[in-house]
Amino acid sequence: MDLENNKAQMRKGILEYCILSVLSRNSCYASDIIKELKEAEVIVVEGTLYPLLTRQKNAGLLSYRWEESLQGPPRKYYELTDEGRKYLTDLDKSWLELVESVNQIRTR
């Protein structure tokens, strides 16, 4: 079995949840999201983030605004919508249930 492949698949499965969690604290520029996900070793390839942000925006979970930058072009800042906050609350509950289930299996 390929452990690295399995780890990558697990990270991929929780990436959208992690993006919403990062944005729950404050609005962020995409590079800030990437930085936090890389520090947590959840994302390796930067190109993975942008399609997920677009999908979450199209689903009504995120919105964005443009802000002028002192250095370079305007920046797009993402933030959760009310629907995104509710969805994240549901995901939090699902995550806790999943962790509890796995822990039950692991400790039997």
Buried (B, 14 or more C-beta within 10 A) or exposed (E): EEEEEEEEEEBEEBBBBBBBBBBBEEBBBBEBBBBBBEEEEBBEEBEBBEEBBEEBBEEEBBBBEEEEEEEEEEBEBBBBBEEBBEBBEEBBEEBEEEEEEEEEEEEE
